[in-house]
Amino acid sequence: MSASGGTKAIVAALGANLAIAVAKFVAFIFSGSSSMLAESVHSLADSGNQGLLLLGGKKAQREATPQHPFGYGRERYIYAFLVSIVLFTVGGMFAIYEGYEKIKHPHELEHWYWPVGVLVFAIIAEGFSFRTAIKESNETRGGLSWAQFIRRAKAPELPVVLLEDFGALVGLVLALGGVGLALATGDGVWDGVGTLCIGILLILIAIILAAETKSLLLGEAAGTAEVARIEKAVVDGDTVTKVIHMRTLHLGPEELLVAAKIAVRHDETAAEVAAAINAAEERIRTAVPIARVIYLEPDIFSETAAAAGTNPAKAPGGH
């Protein structure tokens, strides 16, 4: 996995979640808190999710084969989508079920200091993991807001870890609030309410992750800035005079396919056109290094065809 995949953030989150899961289970055993049980399962699910992200990153590095000529870069998207499913089912639905049961059959917390102490420890550990994810993300986020970064990032690992860690921190605060209210009022229902809120939060995060990774799985184009750089690099003003139409597609986070029909002068020889295409490909790779698969088709630009519409199938010589 490339550095932009946020391997450091994933490993930090994995270590934190494994330690937290063990501590939460111990606290649940001694206190009987449903919030702690929900949080324990949440941390275990998160640990499994980080394992899935690391596995997806490793599988994506496989070389292209005749059966998969464009490589395996999209495996990272598949495993990120699996993460959203695990978070929804194992994390969110379990917490909602446990919260409902605790509200229906409340019981007083025992050894309250166990869940409180573990929750404070977990907040500190998750805060460290979240800080690492923020630091890694800032290296690639540029001027984007956090919401824009999560929506537009082509490498799925950092957005996944960011949302998981954010959800974990909010969930811990909810669990602490539920335990605190249960202790203050002597009513175990509040512990169940906190658990229910954790489940709803996890399901909302899972839906956001599923929507974003589904878009990546379907195939997203290059960003606006990258498209502009590619179009500028194609045209040399001599043999290549215009980009008639162009399509881009991410084969993976760090691999871009570029397919374009370009206008060349009608009096150029085949050798001159071939040389111009080779030169254009080199300029594209220099301008956008992740553009690794490039197909350029020469054509003679036609104003009449261009007026027919923007569909390349209907207007082979149009824009």
Solvent accessible surface area in square Angstrom, and as a share of the most:
residue,aa,sasa,rsa
1,M,44,0.19
2,S,43,0.28
3,A,96,0.74
4,S,38,0.25
5,G,0,0.00
6,G,0,0.00
7,T,50,0.29
8,K,127,0.54
9,A,0,0.00
10,I,0,0.00
11,V,80,0.46
12,A,19,0.15
13,A,0,0.00
14,L,43,0.21
15,G,41,0.39
16,A,13,0.10
17,N,2,0.01
18,L,88,0.44
19,A,49,0.38
20,I,0,0.00
21,A,2,0.02
22,V,99,0.57
23,A,22,0.17
24,K,2,0.01
25,F,62,0.26
26,V,51,0.29
27,A,0,0.00
28,F,57,0.24
29,I,129,0.65
30,F,90,0.38
31,S,2,0.01
32,G,23,0.22
33,S,0,0.00
34,S,3,0.02
35,S,0,0.00
36,M,0,0.00
37,L,29,0.14
38,A,2,0.01
39,E,0,0.00
40,S,0,0.00
41,V,23,0.13
42,H,2,0.01
43,S,2,0.02
44,L,86,0.43
45,A,6,0.05
46,D,2,0.01
47,S,8,0.05
48,G,40,0.39
49,N,0,0.00
50,Q,0,0.00
51,G,32,0.31
52,L,42,0.21
53,L,3,0.01
54,L,51,0.25
55,L,79,0.39
56,G,0,0.00
57,G,0,0.00
58,K,145,0.61
59,K,68,0.29
60,A,15,0.12
61,Q,107,0.47
62,R,110,0.40
63,E,145,0.65
64,A,57,0.45
65,T,51,0.30
66,P,138,0.87
67,Q,149,0.66
68,H,79,0.35
69,P,88,0.56
70,F,84,0.35
71,G,23,0.22
72,Y,33,0.13
73,G,13,0.13
74,R,68,0.25
75,E,26,0.12
76,R,12,0.04
77,Y,1,0.00
78,I,81,0.41
79,Y,28,0.10
80,A,0,0.00
81,F,62,0.26
82,L,69,0.34
83,V,0,0.00
84,S,2,0.01
85,I,77,0.39
86,V,39,0.23
87,L,1,0.01
88,F,73,0.30
89,T,64,0.37
90,V,69,0.40
91,G,1,0.01
92,G,0,0.00
93,M,92,0.41
94,F,63,0.26
95,A,0,0.00
96,I,47,0.24
97,Y,127,0.48
98,E,31,0.14
99,G,0,0.00
100,Y,119,0.45
101,E,53,0.24
102,K,10,0.04
103,I,59,0.30
104,K,116,0.49
105,H,114,0.51
106,P,61,0.39
107,H,93,0.41
108,E,131,0.59
109,L,16,0.08
110,E,109,0.49
111,H,90,0.40
112,W,130,0.46
113,Y,120,0.46
114,W,89,0.31
115,P,0,0.00
116,V,41,0.24
117,G,41,0.40
118,V,15,0.09
119,L,0,0.00
120,V,73,0.42
121,F,93,0.39
122,A,0,0.00
123,I,51,0.26
124,I,122,0.62
125,A,17,0.13
126,E,2,0.01
127,G,28,0.27
128,F,121,0.50
129,S,0,0.00
130,F,43,0.18
131,R,156,0.57
132,T,10,0.06
133,A,0,0.00
134,I,54,0.28
135,K,117,0.50
136,E,26,0.11
137,S,0,0.00
138,N,74,0.38
139,E,129,0.58
140,T,74,0.43
141,R,49,0.18
142,G,64,0.62
143,G,86,0.83
144,L,51,0.25
145,S,53,0.34
146,W,92,0.32
147,A,64,0.49
148,Q,59,0.26
149,F,10,0.04
150,I,29,0.15
151,R,139,0.51
152,R,121,0.44
153,A,18,0.14
154,K,44,0.19
155,A,15,0.11
156,P,3,0.02
157,E,1,0.01
158,L,5,0.03
159,P,9,0.05
160,V,1,0.01
161,V,0,0.00
162,L,9,0.04
163,L,18,0.09
164,E,3,0.01
165,D,1,0.01
166,F,100,0.42
167,G,1,0.01
168,A,3,0.02
169,L,35,0.17
170,V,49,0.28
171,G,0,0.00
172,L,0,0.00
173,V,90,0.52
174,L,55,0.28
175,A,0,0.00
176,L,56,0.28
177,G,36,0.35
178,G,4,0.04
179,V,0,0.00
180,G,33,0.32
181,L,81,0.40
182,A,6,0.04
183,L,67,0.34
184,A,86,0.67
185,T,79,0.46
186,G,53,0.51
187,D,60,0.31
188,G,5,0.05
189,V,42,0.24
190,W,99,0.35
191,D,0,0.00
192,G,0,0.00
193,V,48,0.28
194,G,5,0.05
195,T,0,0.00
196,L,52,0.26
197,C,49,0.30
198,I,0,0.00
199,G,0,0.00
200,I,88,0.44
201,L,31,0.15
202,L,1,0.01
203,I,25,0.13
204,L,100,0.50
205,I,8,0.04
206,A,2,0.01
207,I,92,0.47
208,I,81,0.41
209,L,3,0.02
210,A,29,0.22
211,A,57,0.44
212,E,41,0.18
213,T,4,0.02
214,K,113,0.48
215,S,43,0.28
216,L,10,0.05
217,L,52,0.26
218,L,134,0.67
219,G,23,0.22
220,E,31,0.14
221,A,55,0.43
222,A,10,0.08
223,G,32,0.30
224,T,124,0.72
225,A,64,0.50
226,E,38,0.17
227,V,40,0.23
228,A,56,0.43
229,R,108,0.39
230,I,0,0.00
231,E,70,0.31
232,K,169,0.72
233,A,12,0.09
234,V,0,0.00
235,V,52,0.30
236,D,61,0.32
237,G,51,0.49
238,D,91,0.47
239,T,13,0.08
240,V,0,0.00
241,T,55,0.32
242,K,74,0.32
243,V,14,0.08
244,I,0,0.00
245,H,29,0.13
246,M,24,0.11
247,R,130,0.47
248,T,17,0.10
249,L,57,0.29
250,H,4,0.02
251,L,15,0.08
252,G,1,0.01
253,P,12,0.07
254,E,41,0.19
255,E,39,0.17
256,L,0,0.00
257,L,25,0.13
258,V,0,0.00
259,A,35,0.27
260,A,7,0.05
261,K,18,0.08
262,I,0,0.00
263,A,2,0.01
264,V,13,0.07
265,R,105,0.38
266,H,151,0.67
267,D,105,0.55
268,E,44,0.20
269,T,77,0.45
270,A,89,0.69
271,A,76,0.59
272,E,83,0.37
273,V,19,0.11
274,A,51,0.40
275,A,62,0.48
276,A,9,0.07
277,I,25,0.13
278,N,89,0.46
279,A,44,0.34
280,A,0,0.00
281,E,35,0.16
282,E,108,0.49
283,R,76,0.28
284,I,0,0.00
285,R,87,0.32
286,T,111,0.65
287,A,33,0.26
288,V,2,0.01
289,P,97,0.61
290,I,37,0.19
291,A,0,0.00
292,R,133,0.49
293,V,27,0.15
294,I,14,0.07
295,Y,121,0.46
296,L,19,0.10
297,E,96,0.43
298,P,54,0.34
299,D,40,0.21
300,I,88,0.45
301,F,54,0.22
302,S,41,0.27
303,E,130,0.58
304,T,115,0.67
305,A,23,0.18
306,A,25,0.20
307,A,89,0.69
308,A,71,0.55
309,G,27,0.26
310,T,105,0.61
311,N,67,0.34
312,P,38,0.24
313,A,94,0.73
314,K,154,0.65
315,A,1,0.01
316,P,76,0.48
317,G,7,0.06
318,G,1,0.01
319,H,104,0.47
